[in-house]
Amino acid sequence: MFDPFENTTIRGFVTSIHTHSREFKLQWAEEWKWINVDDLVEVYIV
């Protein structure tokens, strides 16, 4: 993910997608976060 100081890596499962707001919900362990598609630098599907 893009960060003005250093790009970060997040791993998890996409559990929901909001096409109108261009966000998806990424979940790992017991945590989750809404991520804006415009903040992505690279995506790998494993």
C-alpha positions as CSV (number, residue, x, y, z in Angstrom):
1,M,0.0,0.0,0.0
2,F,1.1,3.5,-0.7
3,D,2.5,5.5,2.2
4,P,4.2,8.9,1.8
5,F,7.2,7.7,3.8
6,E,7.4,4.0,3.1
7,N,5.1,1.5,1.3
8,T,3.6,-1.1,3.5
9,T,2.6,-4.8,2.9
10,I,-0.7,-6.2,4.2
11,R,-1.9,-9.8,3.8
12,G,-5.3,-11.2,4.3
13,F,-8.6,-12.2,2.7
14,V,-11.0,-9.9,0.8
15,T,-14.4,-10.3,2.5
16,S,-16.4,-7.5,1.0
17,I,-16.2,-5.0,-1.9
18,H,-17.9,-1.6,-2.3
19,T,-17.7,-0.7,-6.0
20,H,-19.3,2.8,-5.5
21,S,-16.6,3.9,-3.0
22,R,-13.8,1.8,-4.6
23,E,-13.0,0.1,-1.3
24,F,-12.6,-3.5,-0.2
25,K,-12.5,-5.1,3.3
26,L,-9.4,-7.0,4.0
27,Q,-9.5,-9.4,7.0
28,W,-6.7,-11.2,8.8
29,A,-6.9,-13.1,12.1
30,E,-9.4,-11.1,14.2
31,E,-8.8,-7.8,12.6
32,W,-10.0,-6.0,9.4
33,K,-9.5,-2.8,7.5
34,W,-11.3,-1.0,4.7
35,I,-8.7,-0.2,1.9
36,N,-9.2,2.2,-0.9
37,V,-8.2,0.9,-4.3
38,D,-6.4,4.1,-5.1
39,D,-3.9,3.4,-2.2
40,L,-2.7,0.1,-3.8
41,V,0.7,0.0,-5.4
42,E,0.8,-3.8,-6.2
43,V,-1.5,-6.8,-5.6
44,Y,-0.5,-10.5,-5.6
45,I,-3.1,-13.2,-5.6
46,V,-1.8,-16.5,-4.1
